[in-house]
Amino acid sequence: MFLTLPLAGLLIRAPWSTLPERLTEPGILAALRLSLLTASLATVVCLILGVPLAWVLARLHFPGRRLVRALVTVPLVLPPVVGGVALLLVFGRRGLIGGWLDQTFGVSLPFTTAGVVVAEAFVAMPFLVIAVEGALRGSDARYEEAAATLGASRWTAFRRVTLPLIAPGVAAGAVLCWARALGEFGATITFAGNFPGRTQTMPLAVYLALEQDLDAAIVLSLVLLAVSVGILAALRDKWVAA
Amino acid sequence: MSLRARLSVRREGFGLDIALTAEPGEVVALLGPNGAGKTTTLRALAGLLRLDDGHITLDGVRLDPLAPEQRRIGVVFQDYLLFPHLSALDNVAFGPRCRHVPKAEARRTAQEWLTRVGLADHVRKKPRQLSGGQAQRVALARALATEPRMLLLDEPLAALDARTRLDTRAQLRGHLAAFPGATILVTHDPLDALMLADRLVIIEDGRVVQTGDAATITAQPRTDYVARLVGLNLYRGRAEGATVTLPDGFALVTAGDEQGEVFVAFPPSAVALFATRPDGSPRNSWPATVTTVSRHGDALRIELTGPLPVAADVTPAAAVHLGLEPGREVWATVKATEVRAYRA
């Protein structure tokens, strides 16, 4: 009830009569495409960085492991806006790494599409790491030992034995991660700004529309809702339930 | 490819410190009670556990500084650990693939090994579709397909039911005989050890307590564990000729002629029980009280306390006749000719 009532409200208040022409507005399509693209790229970034991190947390014993694990979950509890500010301080043009990136490569992340991806990945990463670490802890580490006695290096054992075994967990984490990235607002608007076509994702477009045209905001929300629910339902059936 | 190893591993509340040797083609069984350190020994040899002290030398090459994937030691784990997402064929081909054998050739090797263990018809099956005995053979094929320099088997038959066990044991015996390197076999089943191994090493509390071939160990156990394993009553005492005096003063007359510290052993079947003090030939007799009665094959195994705690095997008929039940007081006798004494 509590979960579905707001969704029902959205459906009831939707301007159904003008829906077709509103849906074809170019701004909506651009924002939708950008949202899907950045959320997917952010998920890829999270997979590349997060799966090895989860393995380290689940399999290796080193001093400070608990601290690292706590740090991984920081973006979960941090207000996303604060995350955006923190990203600006690090990757901003005068930031710790941003300045160096700018001078050495002429690359600047803030207020670019890449910046959106960074912001989304920052916020969504914990979902992936926690899911994958859980899957790794649940999987039998002795399969890796068996692989080692057969001559497999750690990397081979991970790639050919562990990863296939925890694939459902990785998929579940990736889906959660993607969903979180798709809905990301605070860190994105702080770090990447709100430029249509470049950094204006769907949640940002909804927020902007809300100040001018309530009906437009409702339509955008409906589109975001339909797309995310559709994709999540499809992925869930295919991977997570398997 | 002879093995020379001294393994020292220290854990909280447990220490392993044993010397182990094995010659090429030899099958050595590590036998011992649960928690004695058998599996720890295998893990240390395989490199899955770091040595705190000692060394492992195989054919003159130091193995202990090497990672497990560099040691070329085949391991068959107790629950096999077949990779559940790979077919039997790919499980066996995994080892050769890790050694950068081309895929087609690795699969051909795997096919050969699976044929050799009698599973040519099951190559496409996933581990969960295999029976226990089949999974055990896939695990063996997988270990052998890497052409290991040494083979380690951890309770290879423990997970099988009695019937499968018999067949699998016979087949395993054949494969071990064909393997050119040394084999270390961990088991807590004396029958596996006696059937499969050339030599037994008995481990208790992380130490080697006895080593030798099956005949020596079954005839002359040196600890209570081994004595129970082979079904003998075992005591330690001081011999003066044929008489052995136990620490509590009880004197046993034996068939031997020794001096000094000796073990004394006799089978439960050599113990006869009587309702009253027997007169006549038996040189050893003492009053005893029945503590437990249990089935043991066709006979009943009677545990007794008294000046000499002892296990006796009697026929069910005799047990009924004597009214043997816990608390019953009887006289136990054993003939001197049945009692063997050997140097401690």
Interface residues (C-beta under 8 A of the other chain):
Chain A: D140 R142 Y143 E145 A146 A147 A148 T149 L150 G151 A152 S153 T156 R160 V161 P164 L165
Chain B: A46 G47 L48 A67 P68 E69 R71 R72 I73 G74 V75 F77 L81 F83 P84 H85 F94 G95 C98 R99 R142 A143 T146
